[in-house]
Amino acid sequence: MDQIVSRTKKHEYRSYLIPSTVRRMCPRQILKYIAVISRGKSPSEIDLEDGLGADFNAGLQGPSVCAYEIRELYQLRQPIPLAEMQQKYRVTFPQRYIYVPDGMAKDIELENQTRLF
């Protein structure tokens, strides 16, 4: 997450295609950040950003077949703990990222959060 916040990592790499309806992801088991992402990109579709982008474009990123550009990143003013996310939004764990459920997206207005980029 630190690499994304510092903008040294501009894409999230996955070995699977995220449904095209997903536009936001939130990392970890406590909701501190929400990322607005691009559609899935294939190797050669991303600009070279650093070793990660070059490796992905060359097909050397291991099992990753899709890259998702982190277009916007918001830090929540009030992080939401795991228990609250499970109870209120029925989010299951463990997983590194979750797709922001519709109810959560409605409750957390991005314009009221801290936009990091």
Accessible surface in RSA format (square Angstrom, percent):
REM  Atomic radii and reference values for relative SASA: ProtOr
REM  Chains: A
REM  Algorithm: Lee & Richards
REM  Probe-radius: 1.40
REM  Slices: 20
REM RES _ NUM      All-atoms   Total-Side   Main-Chain    Non-polar    All polar
REM                ABS   REL    ABS   REL    ABS   REL    ABS   REL    ABS   REL
RES MET A   1    40.27  20.9  19.22  12.7  21.04  50.1  19.05  16.2  21.21  28.1
RES ASP A   2   122.00  85.5 116.56 116.0   5.44  12.9  37.62  88.5  84.38  84.2
RES GLN A   3    99.36  55.6  97.63  71.4   1.72   4.1  28.64  61.0  70.72  53.6
RES ILE A   4     4.32   2.5   4.32   3.2   0.00   0.0   4.32   3.1   0.00   0.0
RES VAL A   5    52.07  34.3  40.68  36.8  11.39  27.4  40.68  35.3  11.39  30.9
RES SER A   6    70.87  59.9  41.28  55.1  29.59  68.2  47.47 101.1  23.40  32.8
RES ARG A   7    81.48  34.2  73.88  37.7   7.60  18.1  31.89  43.6  49.59  30.1
RES THR A   8    79.70  56.7  69.57  70.5  10.13  24.1  73.16  98.3   6.54   9.9
RES LYS A   9    24.10  11.8  24.10  14.8   0.00   0.0   3.08   2.8  21.01  22.4
RES LYS A  10    80.77  39.4  80.77  49.6   0.00   0.0  28.39  25.6  52.37  55.8
RES HIS A  11     9.25   5.1   9.25   6.4   0.00   0.0   9.25   9.5   0.00   0.0
RES GLU A  12     5.13   2.9   5.13   3.9   0.00   0.0   0.36   0.7   4.77   3.9
RES TYR A  13    21.24   9.9   7.38   4.2  13.86  36.1   7.38   5.5  13.86  17.1
RES ARG A  14    31.24  13.1  28.47  14.5   2.77   6.6   6.33   8.7  24.91  15.1
RES SER A  15    60.99  51.5  39.41  52.6  21.58  49.7  13.77  29.3  47.22  66.2
RES TYR A  16   100.58  47.0  95.30  54.2   5.28  13.8  83.10  62.4  17.49  21.6
RES LEU A  17   124.57  69.4 101.40  72.5  23.17  58.2 101.40  71.2  23.17  62.4
RES ILE A  18     6.03   3.4   1.50   1.1   4.53  10.9   1.57   1.1   4.46  12.1
RES PRO A  19    76.24  55.6  62.76  57.2  13.47  49.0  74.87  61.8   1.37   8.5
RES SER A  20    84.72  71.6  71.23  95.1  13.49  31.1  46.31  98.6  38.41  53.8
RES THR A  21   121.24  86.2  93.54  94.8  27.70  66.0  84.89 114.0  36.35  55.0
RES VAL A  22    21.03  13.8  13.65  12.4   7.38  17.8  18.26  15.9   2.77   7.5
RES ARG A  23   126.94  53.3 123.29  62.8   3.65   8.7  53.08  72.5  73.86  44.8
RES ARG A  24    67.67  28.4  64.73  33.0   2.94   7.0   9.28  12.7  58.39  35.4
RES MET A  25     3.08   1.6   3.08   2.0   0.00   0.0   2.24   1.9   0.84   1.1
RES CYS A  26     1.15   0.9   1.15   1.3   0.00   0.0   0.00   0.0   1.15   1.2
RES PRO A  27     5.58   4.1   3.78   3.4   1.79   6.5   3.78   3.1   1.79  11.1
RES ARG A  28   125.75  52.8 121.77  62.1   3.98   9.5  41.68  57.0  84.08  51.0
RES GLN A  29    75.07  42.0  71.42  52.2   3.65   8.7  22.69  48.3  52.38  39.7
RES ILE A  30    65.95  37.5  64.89  48.3   1.06   2.6  64.89  46.7   1.06   2.9
RES LEU A  31     0.99   0.5   0.44   0.3   0.54   1.4   0.99   0.7   0.00   0.0
RES LYS A  32    94.44  46.1  94.31  57.9   0.13   0.3  36.74  33.1  57.70  61.5
RES TYR A  33    36.40  17.0  36.31  20.7   0.09   0.2   9.60   7.2  26.80  33.0
RES ILE A  34     0.18   0.1   0.18   0.1   0.00   0.0   0.18   0.1   0.00   0.0
RES ALA A  35     5.15   4.7   5.15   8.0   0.00   0.0   5.15   7.3   0.00   0.0
RES VAL A  36    26.44  17.4  26.44  23.9   0.00   0.0  26.44  23.0   0.00   0.0
RES ILE A  37     3.14   1.8   1.04   0.8   2.10   5.1   1.04   0.8   2.10   5.7
RES SER A  38     2.11   1.8   0.00   0.0   2.11   4.9   0.92   2.0   1.19   1.7
RES ARG A  39   131.94  55.4 124.79  63.6   7.15  17.0  65.35  89.3  66.59  40.4
RES GLY A  40    17.05  21.0   0.00   N/A  17.05  21.0   0.91   2.5  16.14  36.1
RES LYS A  41    28.97  14.1  27.97  17.2   1.00   2.4  11.59  10.4  17.38  18.5
RES SER A  42    58.06  49.1  57.83  77.2   0.22   0.5  21.54  45.9  36.51  51.2
RES PRO A  43    51.40  37.5  42.94  39.1   8.46  30.7  42.94  35.5   8.46  52.6
RES SER A  44    92.32  78.0  63.31  84.5  29.01  66.8  41.27  87.9  51.05  71.5
RES GLU A  45    80.27  46.1  51.69  39.1  28.58  68.0  33.49  64.8  46.78  38.2
RES ILE A  46     8.81   5.0   0.00   0.0   8.81  21.2   1.96   1.4   6.85  18.6
RES ASP A  47   124.53  87.2 115.70 115.2   8.83  20.9  35.26  83.0  89.27  89.0
RES LEU A  48   126.90  70.7  96.98  69.4  29.92  75.2  97.39  68.4  29.51  79.4
RES GLU A  49    42.17  24.2   5.11   3.9  37.06  88.2  12.13  23.5  30.04  24.5
RES ASP A  50    55.17  38.6  35.12  35.0  20.05  47.4  46.90 110.4   8.27   8.3
RES GLY A  51    47.50  58.6   0.00   N/A  47.50  58.6  36.55 100.3  10.94  24.5
RES LEU A  52    51.47  28.7  49.98  35.8   1.50   3.8  49.98  35.1   1.50   4.0
RES GLY A  53     0.00   0.0   0.00   N/A   0.00   0.0   0.00   0.0   0.00   0.0
RES ALA A  54    41.58  38.2  36.80  56.8   4.78  10.9  37.92  53.4   3.66   9.7
RES ASP A  55    58.39  40.9  58.11  57.8   0.28   0.7   1.37   3.2  57.02  56.9
RES PHE A  56     0.87   0.4   0.65   0.4   0.21   0.6   0.65   0.4   0.21   0.6
RES ASN A  57    36.41  25.1  20.14  19.5  16.27  39.2  13.01  31.3  23.40  22.6
RES ALA A  58    67.90  62.4  32.88  50.7  35.01  79.6  45.76  64.4  22.13  58.6
RES GLY A  59    52.02  64.2   0.00   N/A  52.02  64.2  25.76  70.7  26.26  58.8
RES LEU A  60   125.57  69.9 100.98  72.2  24.59  61.8 105.47  74.1  20.10  54.1
RES GLN A  61    42.43  23.7  31.49  23.0  10.94  26.0   6.39  13.6  36.04  27.3
RES GLY A  62    57.89  71.4   0.00   N/A  57.89  71.4  36.87 101.2  21.02  47.1
RES PRO A  63   108.59  79.1  91.49  83.4  17.10  62.2 104.95  86.6   3.64  22.6
RES SER A  64    22.03  18.6  11.43  15.3  10.60  24.4   0.00   0.0  22.03  30.9
RES VAL A  65    80.73  53.1  74.21  67.2   6.52  15.7  75.46  65.6   5.28  14.3
RES CYS A  66    12.32   9.3  12.32  13.7   0.00   0.0   0.00   0.0  12.32  13.3
RES ALA A  67     0.00   0.0   0.00   0.0   0.00   0.0   0.00   0.0   0.00   0.0
RES TYR A  68     2.78   1.3   2.78   1.6   0.00   0.0   2.78   2.1   0.00   0.0
RES GLU A  69    51.79  29.7  51.79  39.2   0.00   0.0   2.67   5.2  49.12  40.1
RES ILE A  70     3.23   1.8   2.89   2.2   0.34   0.8   2.89   2.1   0.34   0.9
RES ARG A  71   131.17  55.1 112.55  57.4  18.61  44.3  31.35  42.8  99.82  60.5
RES GLU A  72    45.81  26.3  45.81  34.7   0.00   0.0   2.40   4.6  43.41  35.4
RES LEU A  73     0.07   0.0   0.07   0.1   0.00   0.0   0.07   0.1   0.00   0.0
RES TYR A  74    18.41   8.6  18.41  10.5   0.00   0.0   4.22   3.2  14.19  17.5
RES GLN A  75    70.43  39.4  70.34  51.4   0.09   0.2   6.67  14.2  63.76  48.4
RES LEU A  76     9.96   5.5   3.39   2.4   6.57  16.5   3.39   2.4   6.57  17.7
RES ARG A  77   155.25  65.2 128.71  65.6  26.54  63.2  56.35  77.0  98.90  59.9
RES GLN A  78   145.62  81.4 140.10 102.4   5.52  13.1  55.09 117.3  90.53  68.7
RES PRO A  79    62.74  45.7  47.94  43.7  14.80  53.8  47.94  39.6  14.80  92.0
RES ILE A  80    17.89  10.2  17.64  13.1   0.25   0.6  17.89  12.9   0.00   0.0
RES PRO A  81    64.31  46.9  64.05  58.4   0.26   1.0  64.31  53.1   0.00   0.0
RES LEU A  82    53.43  29.8  50.96  36.5   2.47   6.2  50.96  35.8   2.47   6.6
RES ALA A  83    72.96  67.1  65.67 101.3   7.29  16.6  68.02  95.8   4.93  13.1
RES GLU A  84    73.67  42.3  70.39  53.3   3.28   7.8  26.10  50.5  47.57  38.8
RES MET A  85     0.62   0.3   0.62   0.4   0.00   0.0   0.52   0.4   0.10   0.1
RES GLN A  86    75.61  42.3  69.33  50.7   6.28  14.9  18.97  40.4  56.64  43.0
RES GLN A  87   148.22  82.9 129.58  94.7  18.64  44.4  45.18  96.2 103.04  78.1
RES LYS A  88   119.39  58.2  89.71  55.0  29.68  70.7  55.11  49.6  64.28  68.5
RES TYR A  89    26.27  12.3  10.18   5.8  16.09  41.9  12.39   9.3  13.89  17.1
RES ARG A  90   197.03  82.7 175.55  89.5  21.49  51.2  69.51  95.0 127.52  77.3
RES VAL A  91    13.00   8.6   5.76   5.2   7.24  17.4  10.21   8.9   2.79   7.6
RES THR A  92   100.14  71.2  95.27  96.6   4.87  11.6  72.03  96.7  28.11  42.5
RES PHE A  93    38.53  19.3   6.86   4.3  31.67  82.4   9.40   5.7  29.13  83.4
RES PRO A  94   118.87  86.6  98.41  89.7  20.47  74.4  98.55  81.4  20.32 126.3
RES GLN A  95    78.06  43.7  61.77  45.1  16.29  38.8  27.45  58.4  50.62  38.4
RES ARG A  96   119.50  50.2 103.63  52.8  15.87  37.8  54.96  75.1  64.55  39.1
RES TYR A  97    21.32  10.0  10.08   5.7  11.24  29.3   8.30   6.2  13.02  16.1
RES ILE A  98     5.29   3.0   3.07   2.3   2.22   5.3   5.29   3.8   0.00   0.0
RES TYR A  99    86.89  40.6  77.15  43.9   9.74  25.3  66.63  50.1  20.26  25.0
RES VAL A 100    19.97  13.1   1.07   1.0  18.90  45.5   1.07   0.9  18.90  51.3
RES PRO A 101    42.04  30.6  30.24  27.6  11.80  42.9  42.04  34.7   0.00   0.0
RES ASP A 102   113.59  79.6 106.89 106.4   6.71  15.9  25.26  59.5  88.33  88.1
RES GLY A 103    36.43  44.9   0.00   N/A  36.43  44.9  30.13  82.7   6.30  14.1
RES MET A 104     0.00   0.0   0.00   0.0   0.00   0.0   0.00   0.0   0.00   0.0
RES ALA A 105    31.35  28.8  22.37  34.5   8.98  20.4  22.77  32.1   8.58  22.7
RES LYS A 106   163.12  79.6 139.99  85.9  23.13  55.1  94.36  84.9  68.76  73.2
RES ASP A 107    82.61  57.9  49.96  49.7  32.65  77.2  17.50  41.2  65.11  64.9
RES ILE A 108    13.71   7.8  11.08   8.3   2.64   6.4  13.30   9.6   0.41   1.1
RES GLU A 109    84.36  48.4  77.83  58.9   6.53  15.6  20.20  39.1  64.16  52.4
RES LEU A 110    16.10   9.0  13.43   9.6   2.67   6.7  13.43   9.4   2.67   7.2
RES GLU A 111   142.08  81.6 106.73  80.7  35.35  84.2  66.55 128.7  75.52  61.7
RES ASN A 112    78.69  54.3  72.07  69.6   6.63  16.0  22.74  54.7  55.96  54.1
RES GLN A 113    29.26  16.4  20.73  15.2   8.53  20.3   0.00   0.0  29.26  22.2
RES THR A 114    55.48  39.5  52.79  53.5   2.69   6.4  43.43  58.3  12.04  18.2
RES ARG A 115   138.21  58.0 111.23  56.7  26.98  64.2  40.05  54.7  98.17  59.5
RES LEU A 116    62.92  35.0  31.99  22.9  30.93  77.8  34.84  24.5  28.08  75.6
RES PHE A 117    43.61  21.8  25.87  16.0  17.74  46.2  43.61  26.4   0.00   0.0
END  Absolute sums over single chains surface
CHAIN  1 A     6862.3       5561.7       1300.6       3520.3       3342.0
END  Absolute sums over all chains
TOTAL          6862.3       5561.7       1300.6       3520.3       3342.0
